[in-house]
Amino acid sequence: MIELSVIIPTRDRVATLAETLERLIAQQTELSFEVVVVDDGSTDATVATVQALAERAPLPITALEQGSRGPAAARNMGIAAARGSACLFIGDDTWPRADLVERHGRLHRRRPEPQAALLGHVKWASESRPSPFMEWLNSGVQFDFDQITSPEDVPGSCFYTANVSAKRSFLVANGGFDESFVHAAFEDIELGLRLKQAGMRLVYDPGAVVEHFHPYDLPSSLRRMRTLGRSAVLLHERVPDWPLPRRSGARHRAKAALLTPLNMLPRVRPRLLRHATWHFLCHQAFREGCWDVEPRADRPLRMGPALARLAARDPATRSPATHTASR
């Protein structure tokens, strides 16, 4: 009997996905588990690569395909195909440490009730060669583990599908992921808030680690923040208590005007200046994603474009690793 189904949505990241699957094959556990990969309209050799790995793997690996409908729909397809009593969601770019499956499986064995769920930790893979900017992102901007005050009662807003598991029956009973979210942005948090309202007991295990291989520079992060802003509007429609930022105004214009000349100083910038600049730019991109009528991820910022160009020249915002992630 299969106890755990690892569900991975993917698109056009075949090399990174292959490493994820190799690390799943190498898991140190006696737990019976399977892997379900759902290809969301890839144009590379994703399906063929997964099938080739499946032929030699000592565990069941299934490759499913859908048109470009987004990760929420892909995960729902994975849930429908899953044979395990619990589903572990990871990303195609989150590489599991050797005991990840064992740690998630142990929780679900110990806590068989439908509402029990487990959140693991996400850290940068060393292969990403994380820059100071990436380390700043991971200190609360990208994953906010600091908001967890009780590891035995984690907020639904921490239902991060980079590394989280829940009972399949509970996911199905509560409707799964909302497929209106077509980007990898807030679709997991929306489900987490819904599951929490339905009685989910989400536990945090900081030792259940995945290593995130997704090198970011500042421009790619600003594109990502704009996409997050668009999805935040949809989340607010579903959860009216979810706050949206204020529209850009005179205060934001003044801050951009102050930070721009400071970023013209010599290349070695003070840490506080860097952080203030990154905070302003990321939040400005998020604001514009929320409030622009037709936001485009690749358009320069309306407010602070010169500041964004200056900040992007800072070596602290760039990883030397190849940026293979596409979304």
QUIWO-V566841 format. One record per residue. N is the residue number from 0. RES is the residue in three letters. SS is DSSP state (H for helix, E for strand, C for the rest). BURIAL is # if it has 16 or more other C-alpha atoms within 10 Angstrom, else .. Layout:
N:RES:SS:BURIAL + N:RES:SS:BURIAL
This chain:
0:MET:C:. + 1:ILE:C:. + 2:GLU:C:# + 3:LEU:E:# + 4:SER:E:# + 5:VAL:E:# + 6:ILE:E:# + 7:ILE:E:# + 8:PRO:E:# + 9:THR:E:# + 10:ARG:C:# + 11:ASP:C:# + 12:ARG:C:# + 13:VAL:H:# + 14:ALA:H:. + 15:THR:H:# + 16:LEU:H:# + 17:ALA:H:# + 18:GLU:H:# + 19:THR:H:# + 20:LEU:H:# + 21:GLU:H:. + 22:ARG:H:# + 23:LEU:H:# + 24:ILE:H:# + 25:ALA:C:. + 26:GLN:C:# + 27:GLN:C:. + 28:THR:C:. + 29:GLU:C:. + 30:LEU:C:# + 31:SER:C:# + 32:PHE:E:# + 33:GLU:E:# + 34:VAL:E:# + 35:VAL:E:# + 36:VAL:E:# + 37:VAL:E:# + 38:ASP:E:# + 39:ASP:E:# + 40:GLY:C:# + 41:SER:C:# + 42:THR:C:. + 43:ASP:C:. + 44:ALA:C:. + 45:THR:H:# + 46:VAL:H:# + 47:ALA:H:. + 48:THR:H:. + 49:VAL:H:# + 50:GLN:H:. + 51:ALA:H:. + 52:LEU:H:# + 53:ALA:H:# + 54:GLU:H:. + 55:ARG:H:. + 56:ALA:C:. + 57:PRO:C:. + 58:LEU:C:. + 59:PRO:C:# + 60:ILE:E:# + 61:THR:E:# + 62:ALA:E:# + 63:LEU:E:# + 64:GLU:E:# + 65:GLN:E:. + 66:GLY:C:. + 67:SER:C:. + 68:ARG:C:. + 69:GLY:C:# + 70:PRO:H:# + 71:ALA:H:# + 72:ALA:H:# + 73:ALA:H:# + 74:ARG:H:# + 75:ASN:H:# + 76:MET:H:# + 77:GLY:H:# + 78:ILE:H:# + 79:ALA:H:. + 80:ALA:H:. + 81:ALA:C:# + 82:ARG:C:# + 83:GLY:C:# + 84:SER:C:# + 85:ALA:E:# + 86:CYS:E:# + 87:LEU:E:# + 88:PHE:E:# + 89:ILE:E:# + 90:GLY:C:# + 91:ASP:C:# + 92:ASP:C:# + 93:THR:E:# + 94:TRP:E:# + 95:PRO:E:# + 96:ARG:C:# + 97:ALA:C:# + 98:ASP:C:# + 99:LEU:H:# + 100:VAL:H:# + 101:GLU:H:# + 102:ARG:H:# + 103:HIS:H:# + 104:GLY:H:# + 105:ARG:H:. + 106:LEU:H:# + 107:HIS:H:# + 108:ARG:H:. + 109:ARG:H:. + 110:ARG:C:. + 111:PRO:C:. + 112:GLU:C:. + 113:PRO:C:# + 114:GLN:C:# + 115:ALA:E:# + 116:ALA:E:# + 117:LEU:E:# + 118:LEU:E:# + 119:GLY:E:# + 120:HIS:E:# + 121:VAL:E:# + 122:LYS:E:# + 123:TRP:E:# + 124:ALA:C:# + 125:SER:H:. + 126:GLU:H:. + 127:SER:H:# + 128:ARG:C:# + 129:PRO:C:# + 130:SER:C:# + 131:PRO:H:# + 132:PHE:H:# + 133:MET:H:# + 134:GLU:H:. + 135:TRP:H:# + 136:LEU:H:# + 137:ASN:H:# + 138:SER:H:. + 139:GLY:H:. + 140:VAL:H:. + 141:GLN:C:. + 142:PHE:C:# + 143:ASP:C:. + 144:PHE:H:# + 145:ASP:H:. + 146:GLN:H:. + 147:ILE:C:. + 148:THR:C:. + 149:SER:C:. + 150:PRO:C:. + 151:GLU:C:. + 152:ASP:C:. + 153:VAL:C:# + 154:PRO:C:# + 155:GLY:H:# + 156:SER:H:# + 157:CYS:H:# + 158:PHE:C:# + 159:TYR:C:# + 160:THR:C:# + 161:ALA:C:# + 162:ASN:E:# + 163:VAL:E:# + 164:SER:E:# + 165:ALA:E:# + 166:LYS:E:# + 167:ARG:H:# + 168:SER:H:# + 169:PHE:H:# + 170:LEU:H:# + 171:VAL:H:. + 172:ALA:H:. + 173:ASN:C:. + 174:GLY:C:. + 175:GLY:C:# + 176:PHE:C:# + 177:ASP:C:. + 178:GLU:C:# + 179:SER:C:. + 180:PHE:C:# + 181:VAL:C:# + 182:HIS:C:# + 183:ALA:C:# + 184:ALA:C:# + 185:PHE:C:# + 186:GLU:H:# + 187:ASP:H:# + 188:ILE:H:# + 189:GLU:H:# + 190:LEU:H:# + 191:GLY:H:# + 192:LEU:H:# + 193:ARG:H:# + 194:LEU:H:# + 195:LYS:H:# + 196:GLN:H:. + 197:ALA:C:. + 198:GLY:C:. + 199:MET:C:# + 200:ARG:E:# + 201:LEU:E:# + 202:VAL:E:# + 203:TYR:E:# + 204:ASP:E:# + 205:PRO:E:. + 206:GLY:E:. + 207:ALA:E:# + 208:VAL:E:# + 209:VAL:E:# + 210:GLU:E:# + 211:HIS:E:# + 212:PHE:C:# + 213:HIS:C:# + 214:PRO:C:# + 215:TYR:C:# + 216:ASP:C:# + 217:LEU:H:# + 218:PRO:H:# + 219:SER:H:. + 220:SER:H:# + 221:LEU:H:# + 222:ARG:H:# + 223:ARG:H:# + 224:MET:H:# + 225:ARG:H:# + 226:THR:H:# + 227:LEU:H:# + 228:GLY:H:# + 229:ARG:H:# + 230:SER:H:# + 231:ALA:H:# + 232:VAL:H:# + 233:LEU:H:# + 234:LEU:H:# + 235:HIS:H:. + 236:GLU:H:. + 237:ARG:H:. + 238:VAL:C:. + 239:PRO:C:. + 240:ASP:C:. + 241:TRP:C:. + 242:PRO:C:. + 243:LEU:C:# + 244:PRO:C:. + 245:ARG:C:. + 246:ARG:C:. + 247:SER:C:. + 248:GLY:C:. + 249:ALA:H:. + 250:ARG:H:. + 251:HIS:H:. + 252:ARG:H:. + 253:ALA:H:. + 254:LYS:H:. + 255:ALA:H:# + 256:ALA:H:. + 257:LEU:H:. + 258:LEU:H:# + 259:THR:H:# + 260:PRO:H:. + 261:LEU:H:. + 262:ASN:C:# + 263:MET:C:. + 264:LEU:C:. + 265:PRO:C:. + 266:ARG:C:. + 267:VAL:C:. + 268:ARG:C:. + 269:PRO:C:. + 270:ARG:H:. + 271:LEU:H:. + 272:LEU:H:. + 273:ARG:H:# + 274:HIS:H:# + 275:ALA:H:. + 276:THR:H:# + 277:TRP:H:# + 278:HIS:H:. + 279:PHE:H:# + 280:LEU:H:# + 281:CYS:H:# + 282:HIS:H:# + 283:GLN:H:# + 284:ALA:H:# + 285:PHE:H:# + 286:ARG:H:# + 287:GLU:H:# + 288:GLY:H:# + 289:CYS:H:# + 290:TRP:H:# + 291:ASP:C:. + 292:VAL:C:. + 293:GLU:C:. + 294:PRO:C:# + 295:ARG:C:. + 296:ALA:C:# + 297:ASP:C:. + 298:ARG:C:. + 299:PRO:C:# + 300:LEU:C:# + 301:ARG:C:. + 302:MET:C:# + 303:GLY:C:# + 304:PRO:H:. + 305:ALA:H:# + 306:LEU:H:# + 307:ALA:H:# + 308:ARG:H:# + 309:LEU:H:. + 310:ALA:H:# + 311:ALA:H:# + 312:ARG:C:. + 313:ASP:C:# + 314:PRO:H:. + 315:ALA:H:# + 316:THR:H:# + 317:ARG:C:# + 318:SER:C:# + 319:PRO:C:. + 320:ALA:C:# + 321:THR:C:. + 322:HIS:C:. + 323:THR:C:# + 324:ALA:C:# + 325:SER:C:. + 326:ARG:C:.
